[in-house]
Amino acid sequence: ATITALVDLPFVFLFIAVIFWIGGPVGVVPLMAVPLIILIGLSLQRQLGEIIQMSFRCAAQKQGLLIESLSTIETVKALSGEGVLQRKWEQLVGTVARLGIKARTLSSAIVNISVTVQQSATVGVIVVGVYLIAERELTIGALVACTILSGRALAPLGQVAGLMTRYHQSKQALATLHNIMQLPVERPPTKSFVHRPHIRGEIEFRNVTFSYPGQQTPALSNVSFRVGAGERVGLIGRIGSGKSTVEKLVLGLYKPSSGSILIDGVDINQIDPAVLRRNVGYVPQDVVLFYGTVKENILFSAPHADDAAMLRAAEIAGVTEFVHPSAQGFDLRIGERGEGLSGGQRQTVAVARALLLDPPVLIMDEPTNALDNRSEESFKSKLEKTLPAKTFLLVTHRASLLTLVPRLIVLDGGRIVADGPKEQVMQALSGGKISVAKR
């Protein structure tokens, strides 16, 4: 339809010229109808575009609410939040429906007005033609020809009015797609990275300041420290002090606003993110597992890993304690986001996943907060045997885990307030020698 309308457009004025040639003054009627149809269509296009844009935005919010509700269904039920989400859903559905009706009504109005003008032009051609026939300046055959040509000349303009609705919808969809395609790429094809297939594990922050997107208050402010290869360091501090942010920056998930991060003396921006993360085992505070089996989740980052590596990692993490009693073993099914496993079991799978490739750098954020005391002690004793040759960053609020690290870095308000041997830092904290801002 779009191609047909565009092909027909040049013939509008050709047909009107023929009408002038056949009927003389009769051609004035369709000639006046052309700008009238165009002006009416253009006057309503802006309003139509705004409505379609709002409709796309509300539809995206509706889909986001649906996904969020389904992924957190247990929390929603536990908090009796079904009614709240249902009201939000109904409001968004109603808004999308109303905007859709407005867009269709306005689009129909543009088409109907165009058709009305076309029909009025046809009537006008006949009226003018009749007067000309009475004056013997036009024949009946010429009037019939002018009437047919008038309808044929104005028909493409009615099609164009209808196509404007699809144009605005396509334009908004293309704008949304363009915004996605303009997002920064971690590994642009034009950038060459420093080849570092093996990382020793030396980490250095030099005057690093970082703010999360959309946040004015920096999560880290002028942070500097160095962790040697094979060194074990604990990051402690209040909630929101910047501990997890340090981990994410080391993983290259974010780029610092200012300052630099060096891995083995090389700026992290010069290291391929995929290579960096293959050399780092990461256990996040909020564990996310995927639909499949326990084995598939452990092998998620390295499906090619052999069974010996998987069993070693599973033994250290404590996965074997719940898969061995099961008849399915490592083929035990896991639902979306780890459904079917307890919080502690999910955490052990996440730890095994981090240990699978025996990486030179380990980063763990509260790795035992869902484990009982016995499981935690067993995990500590097994993990400690693998740590001597690894760089180890530990974020925790549990004093029992600090036996794994000889050095502590204390963060508060995005700044380092203490850094040194564990015993000295703990004494300074307990003695009030380290000032921590009140919140």
VOPAGU-2260 file (C-alpha; in pm, 1 decimal, decimal comma):
REM VOPAGU-2260
SITE   aa  ch    i         X         Y         Z
SITE  ALA   A    0       0,0       0,0       0,0
SITE  THR   A    1     283,4     239,7      80,2
SITE  ILE   A    2     456,2     182,0    -253,3
SITE  THR   A    3     127,2     211,7    -443,5
SITE  ALA   A    4      44,0     542,3    -273,5
SITE  LEU   A    5     390,1     684,8    -341,2
SITE  VAL   A    6     376,9     576,6    -706,4
SITE  ASP   A    7      33,9     734,9    -747,2
SITE  LEU   A    8     128,2    1070,3    -591,2
SITE  PRO   A    9     300,8    1220,1    -900,4
SITE  PHE   A   10     -12,3    1145,5   -1104,3
SITE  VAL   A   11    -226,3    1371,0    -881,6
SITE  PHE   A   12    -120,8    1687,2   -1058,0
SITE  LEU   A   13    -109,7    1511,1   -1395,9
SITE  PHE   A   14    -476,2    1417,8   -1360,4
SITE  ILE   A   15    -565,2    1769,0   -1244,7
SITE  ALA   A   16    -383,5    1909,9   -1550,4
SITE  VAL   A   17    -589,9    1679,9   -1774,1
SITE  ILE   A   18    -908,3    1800,3   -1599,4
SITE  PHE   A   19    -809,5    2161,7   -1676,3
SITE  TRP   A   20    -746,5    2061,6   -2037,3
SITE  ILE   A   21   -1084,6    1889,3   -2071,6
SITE  GLY   A   22   -1307,6    2097,6   -1847,7
SITE  GLY   A   23   -1126,9    2426,2   -1797,7
SITE  PRO   A   24   -1260,4    2589,3   -1476,8
SITE  VAL   A   25   -1373,6    2248,4   -1345,0
SITE  GLY   A   26   -1009,3    2175,0   -1254,2
SITE  VAL   A   27   -1012,3    2446,3    -988,2
SITE  VAL   A   28   -1227,6    2225,8    -761,6
SITE  PRO   A   29    -984,0    1929,1    -723,2
SITE  LEU   A   30    -691,8    2171,6    -722,8
SITE  MET   A   31    -838,0    2344,5    -412,3
SITE  ALA   A   32    -911,2    2007,4    -249,4
SITE  VAL   A   33    -544,5    1898,9    -259,8
SITE  PRO   A   34    -402,2    2158,3     -12,6
SITE  LEU   A   35    -713,9    2122,7     203,7
SITE  ILE   A   36    -656,6    1749,2     249,9
SITE  ILE   A   37    -284,6    1805,0     311,8
SITE  LEU   A   38    -342,4    2080,2     569,4
SITE  ILE   A   39    -603,4    1877,1     758,9
SITE  GLY   A   40    -372,3    1575,5     766,3
SITE  LEU   A   41     -67,8    1772,9     881,1
SITE  SER   A   42    -265,9    1954,7    1151,8
SITE  LEU   A   43    -355,8    1622,0    1316,2
SITE  GLN   A   44     -25,0    1439,7    1263,7
SITE  ARG   A   45     155,4    1600,1    1558,3
SITE  GLN   A   46    -117,6    1499,7    1801,5
SITE  LEU   A   47    -123,9    1148,8    1652,6
SITE  GLY   A   48     255,2    1117,1    1691,4
SITE  GLU   A   49     242,1    1220,1    2058,3
SITE  ILE   A   50     -33,7     968,6    2133,0
SITE  ILE   A   51     156,8     684,1    1964,9
SITE  GLN   A   52     474,2     778,3    2155,5
SITE  MET   A   53     286,9     771,1    2488,0
SITE  SER   A   54     129,7     438,5    2390,7
SITE  PHE   A   55     472,5     282,1    2325,9
SITE  ARG   A   56     605,0     412,4    2657,5
SITE  CYS   A   57     308,7     279,1    2857,1
SITE  ALA   A   58     324,9     -55,9    2676,4
SITE  ALA   A   59     692,8     -88,0    2776,7
SITE  GLN   A   60     601,8     -10,4    3139,5
SITE  LYS   A   61     327,0    -270,5    3126,0
SITE  GLN   A   62     562,0    -541,4    3000,3
SITE  GLY   A   63     822,5    -443,1    3261,8
SITE  LEU   A   64     564,3    -473,3    3539,6
SITE  LEU   A   65     456,9    -815,8    3411,0
SITE  ILE   A   66     814,3    -950,4    3402,1
SITE  GLU   A   67     895,4    -802,8    3742,8
SITE  SER   A   68     579,1    -950,8    3897,4
SITE  LEU   A   69     641,1   -1299,6    3758,6
SITE  SER   A   70    1008,8   -1303,5    3858,1
SITE  THR   A   71     929,0   -1200,0    4217,4
SITE  ILE   A   72     600,4   -1386,2    4259,2
SITE  GLU   A   73     695,9   -1546,5    4592,5
SITE  THR   A   74     792,1   -1210,6    4744,3
SITE  VAL   A   75     471,8   -1054,3    4611,2
SITE  LYS   A   76     260,4   -1325,9    4774,5
SITE  ALA   A   77     456,4   -1316,4    5099,8
SITE  LEU   A   78     398,2    -939,5    5127,3
SITE  SER   A   79      32,9    -967,1    5016,9
SITE  GLY   A   80     116,3    -734,4    4730,6
SITE  GLU   A   81    -111,5    -895,5    4472,0
SITE  GLY   A   82    -368,2    -618,5    4502,6
SITE  VAL   A   83    -112,7    -341,2    4457,9
SITE  LEU   A   84      36,6    -499,9    4146,0
SITE  GLN   A   85    -306,3    -582,6    4007,8
SITE  ARG   A   86    -413,0    -217,8    4039,5
SITE  LYS   A   87     -93,4    -101,4    3869,3
SITE  TRP   A   88    -144,9    -358,3    3593,1
SITE  GLU   A   89    -506,5    -257,8    3539,4
SITE  GLN   A   90    -411,5     110,7    3529,1
SITE  LEU   A   91    -142,6      48,9    3267,8
SITE  VAL   A   92    -367,0    -178,8    3061,1
SITE  GLY   A   93    -641,6      84,2    3075,4
SITE  THR   A   94    -400,0     360,5    2976,0
SITE  VAL   A   95    -262,0     160,1    2682,4
SITE  ALA   A   96    -618,4      76,6    2571,0
SITE  ARG   A   97    -731,0     439,9    2592,6
SITE  LEU   A   98    -427,8     562,4    2401,0
SITE  GLY   A   99    -485,1     293,1    2139,1
SITE  ILE   A  100    -846,1     402,5    2098,4
SITE  LYS   A  101    -739,1     767,6    2070,3
SITE  ALA   A  102    -479,6     680,5    1805,8
SITE  ARG   A  103    -729,0     474,6    1602,4
SITE  THR   A  104    -998,5     741,8    1637,5
SITE  LEU   A  105    -763,1    1016,3    1525,3
SITE  SER   A  106    -632,7     805,5    1239,2
SITE  SER   A  107    -986,6     724,1    1130,8
SITE  ALA   A  108   -1076,9    1091,0    1157,1
SITE  ILE   A  109    -792,7    1184,6     921,2
SITE  VAL   A  110    -901,9     921,2     670,2
SITE  ASN   A  111   -1272,9    1010,5     701,8
SITE  ILE   A  112   -1205,1    1382,8     661,3
SITE  SER   A  113    -996,3    1308,4     353,6
SITE  VAL   A  114   -1274,7    1095,0     206,9
SITE  THR   A  115   -1529,0    1367,2     286,4
SITE  VAL   A  116   -1320,2    1627,8     105,7
SITE  GLN   A  117   -1283,3    1390,8    -190,0
SITE  GLN   A  118   -1657,9    1333,9    -209,7
SITE  SER   A  119   -1722,1    1706,8    -173,3
SITE  ALA   A  120   -1476,7    1772,3    -455,4
SITE  THR   A  121   -1662,8    1524,9    -674,6
SITE  VAL   A  122   -1991,4    1701,4    -599,2
SITE  GLY   A  123   -1823,4    2035,6    -667,1
SITE  VAL   A  124   -1696,4    1911,8   -1004,7
SITE  ILE   A  125   -2049,5    1803,1   -1101,7
SITE  VAL   A  126   -2206,7    2131,1    -988,1
SITE  VAL   A  127   -1953,5    2344,7   -1176,1
SITE  GLY   A  128   -1979,7    2114,0   -1476,2
SITE  VAL   A  129   -2358,7    2143,0   -1487,0
SITE  TYR   A  130   -2335,7    2522,7   -1499,7
SITE  LEU   A  131   -2078,2    2497,2   -1777,0
SITE  ILE   A  132   -2301,7    2256,7   -1969,8
SITE  ALA   A  133   -2589,8    2502,8   -1933,8
SITE  GLU   A  134   -2361,4    2771,1   -2076,8
SITE  ARG   A  135   -2269,2    2528,0   -2355,9
SITE  GLU   A  136   -1904,0    2546,9   -2256,0
SITE  LEU   A  137   -1877,6    2175,7   -2161,2
SITE  THR   A  138   -2021,1    1852,9   -2295,9
SITE  ILE   A  139   -2179,2    1579,5   -2085,6
SITE  GLY   A  140   -1902,1    1339,0   -2187,8
SITE  ALA   A  141   -1636,8    1585,3   -2075,4
SITE  LEU   A  142   -1813,5    1622,1   -1738,1
SITE  VAL   A  143   -1818,0    1245,4   -1690,5
SITE  ALA   A  144   -1446,6    1232,5   -1771,4
SITE  CYS   A  145   -1368,8    1517,9   -1530,6
SITE  THR   A  146   -1567,9    1348,0   -1252,7
SITE  ILE   A  147   -1379,2    1019,3   -1297,5
SITE  LEU   A  148   -1042,7    1194,4   -1317,0
SITE  SER   A  149   -1120,9    1402,2   -1005,4
SITE  GLY   A  150   -1179,7    1090,8    -797,7
SITE  ARG   A  151    -869,2     930,4    -942,6
SITE  ALA   A  152    -658,7    1240,2    -871,0
SITE  LEU   A  153    -758,0    1270,8    -503,0
SITE  ALA   A  154    -755,6     897,3    -415,7
SITE  PRO   A  155    -379,5     878,7    -339,0
SITE  LEU   A  156    -412,0    1162,0     -87,1
SITE  GLY   A  157    -662,3     957,5     112,3
SITE  GLN   A  158    -421,8     662,4     112,0
SITE  VAL   A  159    -137,1     883,6     231,1
SITE  ALA   A  160    -350,5    1005,8     522,4
SITE  GLY   A  161    -402,0     645,6     629,7
SITE  LEU   A  162     -33,8     564,7     588,5
SITE  MET   A  163      66,5     842,9     827,8
SITE  THR   A  164     -53,8     635,1    1123,1
SITE  ARG   A  165     169,7     344,9    1026,3
SITE  TYR   A  166     451,6     592,5     967,3
SITE  HIS   A  167     433,0     723,8    1324,6
SITE  GLN   A  168     418,8     369,0    1465,6
SITE  SER   A  169     720,3     264,9    1258,0
SITE  LYS   A  170     904,5     584,4    1350,1
SITE  GLN   A  171     855,3     523,4    1723,8
SITE  ALA   A  172     957,8     158,1    1695,1
SITE  LEU   A  173    1267,9     260,6    1500,6
SITE  ALA   A  174    1354,4     525,6    1762,0
SITE  THR   A  175    1328,4     263,3    2038,0
SITE  LEU   A  176    1549,6      25,3    1841,2
SITE  HIS   A  177    1795,2     307,0    1770,2
SITE  ASN   A  178    1827,3     383,3    2142,5
SITE  ILE   A  179    1912,5      19,1    2206,8
SITE  MET   A  180    2166,0       4,9    1923,9
SITE  GLN   A  181    2334,1     323,8    2050,4
SITE  LEU   A  182    2411,8     171,4    2390,4
SITE  PRO   A  183    2786,8     137,1    2451,0
SITE  VAL   A  184    2945,9    -193,2    2351,1
SITE  GLU   A  185    3197,7    -361,7    2581,2
SITE  ARG   A  186    3402,3    -499,3    2294,1
SITE  PRO   A  187    3377,1    -260,7    1997,2
SITE  PRO   A  188    3518,1    -416,7    1678,4
SITE  THR   A  189    3747,5    -117,5    1622,0
SITE  LYS   A  190    3922,7    -147,8    1958,3
SITE  SER   A  191    4233,5    -362,0    2005,2
SITE  PHE   A  192    4297,8    -506,8    2350,1
SITE  VAL   A  193    4622,8    -604,3    2520,3
SITE  HIS   A  194    4661,0    -981,1    2494,6
SITE  ARG   A  195    4657,0   -1115,4    2852,5
SITE  PRO   A  196    4540,2   -1480,3    2843,0
SITE  HIS   A  197    4674,1   -1537,4    3195,7
SITE  ILE   A  198    4642,1   -1288,4    3480,9
SITE  ARG   A  199    4859,8   -1304,0    3792,3
SITE  GLY   A  200    4606,1   -1114,5    4002,1
SITE  GLU   A  201    4766,8    -782,9    4096,2
SITE  ILE   A  202    4494,3    -518,9    4140,9
SITE  GLU   A  203    4551,4    -146,4    4186,4
SITE  PHE   A  204    4305,9     142,1    4222,0
SITE  ARG   A  205    4448,7     488,7    4154,0
SITE  ASN   A  206    4230,3     778,9    4269,6
SITE  VAL   A  207    3914,7     606,7    4150,1
SITE  THR   A  208    3585,5     796,2    4167,8
SITE  PHE   A  209    3265,3     635,0    4045,5
SITE  SER   A  210    2896,1     724,1    4034,9
SITE  TYR   A  211    2621,7     489,0    3920,4
SITE  PRO   A  212    2422,6     607,1    3615,1
SITE  GLY   A  213    2159,9     859,9    3719,4
SITE  GLN   A  214    2312,2     908,6    4065,2
SITE  GLN   A  215    2475,4    1237,3    4165,4
SITE  THR   A  216    2633,9    1111,3    4488,9
SITE  PRO   A  217    2948,7     909,6    4406,6
SITE  ALA   A  218    2960,5     550,4    4527,3
SITE  LEU   A  219    3341,0     577,4    4549,6
SITE  SER   A  220    3543,7     895,1    4600,0
SITE  ASN   A  221    3916,7     912,1    4526,7
SITE  VAL   A  222    3982,2     550,0    4628,9
SITE  SER   A  223    4339,1     419,6    4603,6
SITE  PHE   A  224    4480,0      83,8    4714,0
SITE  ARG   A  225    4691,7    -201,4    4583,8
SITE  VAL   A  226    4642,7    -574,1    4620,7
SITE  GLY   A  227    4941,3    -786,6    4528,9
SITE  ALA   A  228    4918,2   -1107,3    4330,0
SITE  GLY   A  229    4818,4   -1389,7    4565,8
SITE  GLU   A  230    4721,1   -1148,9    4845,5
SITE  ARG   A  231    4404,1   -1199,7    5049,7
SITE  VAL   A  232    4210,1    -888,1    5148,4
SITE  GLY   A  233    3881,9    -833,2    5327,0
SITE  LEU   A  234    3657,3    -536,5    5241,4
SITE  ILE   A  235    3439,0    -432,6    5532,0
SITE  GLY   A  236    3220,3    -135,7    5609,7
SITE  ARG   A  237    2867,1     -15,5    5656,9
SITE  ILE   A  238    2583,7     -92,9    5415,8
SITE  GLY   A  239    2625,6     125,5    5108,0
SITE  SER   A  240    2987,3     211,2    5181,6
SITE  GLY   A  241    3105,6      99,9    4834,5
SITE  LYS   A  242    3231,4    -255,3    4894,0
SITE  SER   A  243    3027,6    -422,7    4620,3
SITE  THR   A  244    3106,3    -133,1    4387,3
SITE  VAL   A  245    3478,3    -212,8    4417,0
SITE  GLU   A  246    3405,1    -570,3    4309,4
SITE  LYS   A  247    3201,5    -463,1    4006,9
SITE  LEU   A  248    3473,2    -223,8    3896,4
SITE  VAL   A  249    3736,6    -497,8    3920,9
SITE  LEU   A  250    3513,8    -717,2    3701,3
SITE  GLY   A  251    3485,9    -438,2    3445,6
SITE  LEU   A  252    3107,1    -423,3    3478,6
SITE  TYR   A  253    3137,1     -44,7    3513,1
SITE  LYS   A  254    3400,5     209,3    3420,0
SITE  PRO   A  255    3529,5     459,0    3677,4
SITE  SER   A  256    3419,8     820,5    3636,8
SITE  SER   A  257    3779,2     926,0    3700,3
SITE  GLY   A  258    4103,5     761,2    3802,1
SITE  SER   A  259    4230,0     426,0    3676,8
SITE  ILE   A  260    4220,4      57,1    3765,9
SITE  LEU   A  261    4524,0    -156,2    3683,7
SITE  ILE   A  262    4532,7    -534,2    3652,8
SITE  ASP   A  263    4889,5    -666,8    3654,2
SITE  GLY   A  264    5001,1    -311,0    3576,5
SITE  VAL   A  265    4776,6    -279,6    3268,7
SITE  ASP   A  266    4480,1     -41,1    3259,0
SITE  ILE   A  267    4162,3    -246,5    3284,5
SITE  ASN   A  268    4020,8     -67,5    2977,6
SITE  GLN   A  269    4298,0    -225,1    2769,4
SITE  ILE   A  270    4211,9    -581,4    2873,8
SITE  ASP   A  271    3945,2    -777,1    2688,8
SITE  PRO   A  272    3648,5    -801,0    2933,3
SITE  ALA   A  273    3589,2   -1165,3    2838,2
SITE  VAL   A  274    3952,5   -1254,4    2911,6
SITE  LEU   A  275    3942,1   -1062,0    3240,0
SITE  ARG   A  276    3630,8   -1240,8    3363,7
SITE  ARG   A  277    3762,9   -1582,9    3263,3
SITE  ASN   A  278    4043,4   -1519,1    3512,0
SITE  VAL   A  279    3812,6   -1402,3    3791,9
SITE  GLY   A  280    3579,2   -1620,6    3995,7
SITE  TYR   A  281    3290,1   -1412,5    4126,9
SITE  VAL   A  282    3025,0   -1493,2    4385,8
SITE  PRO   A  283    2766,7   -1211,7    4402,5
SITE  GLN   A  284    2567,0   -1125,8    4710,3
SITE  ASP   A  285    2240,6   -1190,3    4526,1
SITE  VAL   A  286    2281,3   -1530,9    4365,1
SITE  VAL   A  287    2108,9   -1589,3    4031,3
SITE  LEU   A  288    2072,8   -1943,3    3897,1
SITE  PHE   A  289    1924,4   -2049,3    3565,0
SITE  TYR   A  290    1663,5   -2300,4    3458,7
SITE  GLY   A  291    1827,3   -2638,7    3405,7
SITE  THR   A  292    2023,1   -2882,0    3619,5
SITE  VAL   A  293    2276,0   -2831,6    3897,1
SITE  LYS   A  294    2550,1   -2949,8    3660,2
SITE  GLU   A  295    2445,4   -2702,9    3386,8
SITE  ASN   A  296    2452,9   -2417,2    3634,8
SITE  ILE   A  297    2797,9   -2506,5    3764,9
SITE  LEU   A  298    2929,2   -2540,3    3407,6
SITE  PHE   A  299    2747,7   -2225,6    3291,5
SITE  SER   A  300    3061,5   -2022,5    3215,3
SITE  ALA   A  301    3263,5   -2318,7    3085,9
SITE  PRO   A  302    3051,1   -2602,5    2938,2
SITE  HIS   A  303    3373,4   -2761,9    2811,5
SITE  ALA   A  304    3510,8   -2817,1    3164,1
SITE  ASP   A  305    3564,1   -3181,4    3257,7
SITE  ASP   A  306    3384,8   -3367,8    3534,2
SITE  ALA   A  307    3694,0   -3370,4    3755,9
SITE  ALA   A  308    3696,9   -2989,3    3770,6
SITE  MET   A  309    3323,0   -2981,0    3839,8
SITE  LEU   A  310    3348,9   -3237,4    4119,4
SITE  ARG   A  311    3642,4   -3051,6    4278,8
SITE  ALA   A  312    3452,2   -2722,7    4277,1
SITE  ALA   A  313    3133,2   -2888,5    4401,5
SITE  GLU   A  314    3318,0   -3054,7    4688,2
SITE  ILE   A  315    3479,5   -2730,0    4805,8
SITE  ALA   A  316    3154,1   -2535,2    4780,3
SITE  GLY   A  317    2945,4   -2801,5    4952,8
SITE  VAL   A  318    2718,5   -2885,4    4658,9
SITE  THR   A  319    2784,6   -3256,1    4706,1
SITE  GLU   A  320    2610,4   -3245,9    5044,0
SITE  PHE   A  321    2268,8   -3207,8    4881,8
SITE  VAL   A  322    2317,1   -3366,8    4537,4
SITE  HIS   A  323    2459,3   -3699,5    4656,6
SITE  PRO   A  324    2151,8   -3794,9    4862,0
SITE  SER   A  325    1931,7   -3715,4    4561,0
SITE  ALA   A  326    1858,3   -3989,0    4309,1
SITE  GLN   A  327    1913,3   -3736,8    4027,8
SITE  GLY   A  328    2254,1   -3627,7    4155,8
SITE  PHE   A  329    2401,0   -3342,9    3952,6
SITE  ASP   A  330    2106,9   -3375,7    3711,8
SITE  LEU   A  331    1875,8   -3236,5    3980,5
SITE  ARG   A  332    1643,1   -2991,4    3809,8
SITE  ILE   A  333    1642,3   -2623,9    3905,2
SITE  GLY   A  334    1359,7   -2384,4    3823,9
SITE  GLU   A  335    1391,6   -2027,9    3702,9
SITE  ARG   A  336    1609,8   -1810,2    3928,9
SITE  GLY   A  337    1699,8   -2117,8    4132,9
SITE  GLU   A  338    1349,4   -2223,2    4234,6
SITE  GLY   A  339    1348,7   -2560,3    4404,8
SITE  LEU   A  340    1667,8   -2496,7    4602,2
SITE  SER   A  341    1708,2   -2330,5    4938,8
SITE  GLY   A  342    1904,6   -2008,4    4976,0
SITE  GLY   A  343    2205,8   -2197,0    5110,6
SITE  GLN   A  344    2196,7   -2451,5    4828,2
SITE  ARG   A  345    2183,3   -2175,5    4568,9
SITE  GLN   A  346    2482,4   -2012,9    4730,3
SITE  THR   A  347    2688,5   -2331,3    4718,5
SITE  VAL   A  348    2612,2   -2370,1    4345,4
SITE  ALA   A  349    2723,9   -2009,4    4288,4
SITE  VAL   A  350    3049,6   -2073,4    4477,2
SITE  ALA   A  351    3113,5   -2391,5    4276,6
SITE  ARG   A  352    3053,2   -2196,8    3957,4
SITE  ALA   A  353    3317,6   -1942,3    4061,7
SITE  LEU   A  354    3572,9   -2210,6    4151,8
SITE  LEU   A  355    3519,3   -2425,9    3841,9
SITE  LEU   A  356    3812,6   -2302,0    3632,0
SITE  ASP   A  357    4044,8   -2253,7    3932,4
SITE  PRO   A  358    4085,4   -1880,4    3849,7
SITE  PRO   A  359    4382,5   -1679,1    3981,7
SITE  VAL   A  360    4147,3   -1416,1    4128,1
SITE  LEU   A  361    3850,8   -1486,2    4356,6
SITE  ILE   A  362    3594,7   -1223,4    4453,1
SITE  MET   A  363    3326,6   -1322,2    4702,2
SITE  ASP   A  364    3046,5   -1104,8    4836,1
SITE  GLU   A  365    2890,8   -1254,3    5149,6
SITE  PRO   A  366    2950,9   -1612,5    5025,8
SITE  THR   A  367    2808,4   -1778,8    5339,4
SITE  ASN   A  368    2524,2   -1550,9    5448,8
SITE  ALA   A  369    2269,7   -1826,2    5374,1
SITE  LEU   A  370    2473,6   -2114,2    5523,8
SITE  ASP   A  371    2445,7   -2258,3    5871,0
SITE  ASN   A  372    2746,3   -2257,8    6105,6
SITE  ARG   A  373    2848,1   -2616,7    6031,5
SITE  SER   A  374    2834,5   -2565,5    5653,4
SITE  GLU   A  375    3024,7   -2238,9    5685,8
SITE  GLU   A  376    3306,4   -2398,4    5885,9
SITE  SER   A  377    3332,4   -2683,8    5635,4
SITE  PHE   A  378    3341,3   -2435,9    5346,7
SITE  LYS   A  379    3608,7   -2222,3    5513,7
SITE  SER   A  380    3839,5   -2514,6    5579,4
SITE  LYS   A  381    3811,9   -2641,3    5219,3
SITE  LEU   A  382    3840,7   -2295,9    5061,0
SITE  GLU   A  383    4148,6   -2202,7    5263,2
SITE  LYS   A  384    4341,0   -2487,4    5103,4
SITE  THR   A  385    4285,6   -2335,8    4756,0
SITE  LEU   A  386    4367,7   -1973,8    4847,3
SITE  PRO   A  387    4748,2   -1957,9    4889,3
SITE  ALA   A  388    4811,5   -1904,5    4517,9
SITE  LYS   A  389    4510,6   -1679,0    4454,1
SITE  THR   A  390    4426,8   -1312,2    4487,0
SITE  PHE   A  391    4124,1   -1308,4    4714,2
SITE  LEU   A  392    3882,8   -1020,6    4775,4
SITE  LEU   A  393    3623,1   -1091,9    5041,9
SITE  VAL   A  394    3325,8    -869,3    5123,8
SITE  THR   A  395    3151,7    -971,1    5443,5
SITE  HIS   A  396    2984,7    -855,9    5760,8
SITE  ARG   A  397    3053,7   -1187,0    5935,6
SITE  ALA   A  398    3353,7   -1179,4    6166,6
SITE  SER   A  399    3389,4   -1557,7    6138,8
SITE  LEU   A  400    3495,1   -1528,2    5772,8
SITE  LEU   A  401    3770,6   -1277,3    5844,9
SITE  THR   A  402    3999,7   -1564,8    5946,5
SITE  LEU   A  403    4046,9   -1616,9    5571,7
SITE  VAL   A  404    4217,8   -1279,4    5520,2
SITE  PRO   A  405    4523,0   -1120,8    5688,9
SITE  ARG   A  406    4450,3    -768,2    5562,2
SITE  LEU   A  407    4144,2    -544,3    5592,6
SITE  ILE   A  408    4029,6    -239,5    5399,4
SITE  VAL   A  409    3754,5     -39,5    5570,7
SITE  LEU   A  410    3524,4     166,0    5349,2
SITE  ASP   A  411    3280,0     431,2    5462,4
SITE  GLY   A  412    3084,4     672,5    5247,8
SITE  GLY   A  413    3276,4     564,2    4939,7
SITE  ARG   A  414    3616,0     638,0    5095,5
SITE  ILE   A  415    3887,6     422,7    5249,9
SITE  VAL   A  416    3911,2     503,8    5620,9
SITE  ALA   A  417    4149,8     221,5    5716,7
SITE  ASP   A  418    4383,1     -21,5    5541,5
SITE  GLY   A  419    4627,8    -254,6    5709,5
SITE  PRO   A  420    4687,1    -582,5    5894,7
SITE  LYS   A  421    4365,7    -731,7    6025,3
SITE  GLU   A  422    4458,8    -724,5    6395,2
SITE  GLN   A  423    4559,9    -357,5    6387,4
SITE  VAL   A  424    4249,0    -249,5    6194,5
SITE  MET   A  425    4016,7    -443,6    6426,3
SITE  GLN   A  426    4182,9    -292,1    6734,0
SITE  ALA   A  427    4153,2      56,9    6587,0
SITE  LEU   A  428    3784,5      -0,9    6510,9
SITE  SER   A  429    3706,0    -136,5    6855,8
SITE  GLY   A  430    3906,4     141,8    7021,3
SITE  GLY   A  431    3733,2     416,8    6826,2
SITE  LYS   A  432    4055,5     530,5    6660,8
SITE  ILE   A  433    3892,5     507,9    6316,6
SITE  SER   A  434    3618,4     762,9    6262,0
SITE  VAL   A  435    3316,5     631,1    6074,5
SITE  ALA   A  436    3046,2     873,7    5966,3
SITE  LYS   A  437    2711,6     832,9    6134,0
SITE  ARG   A  438    2417,8     757,3    5908,0
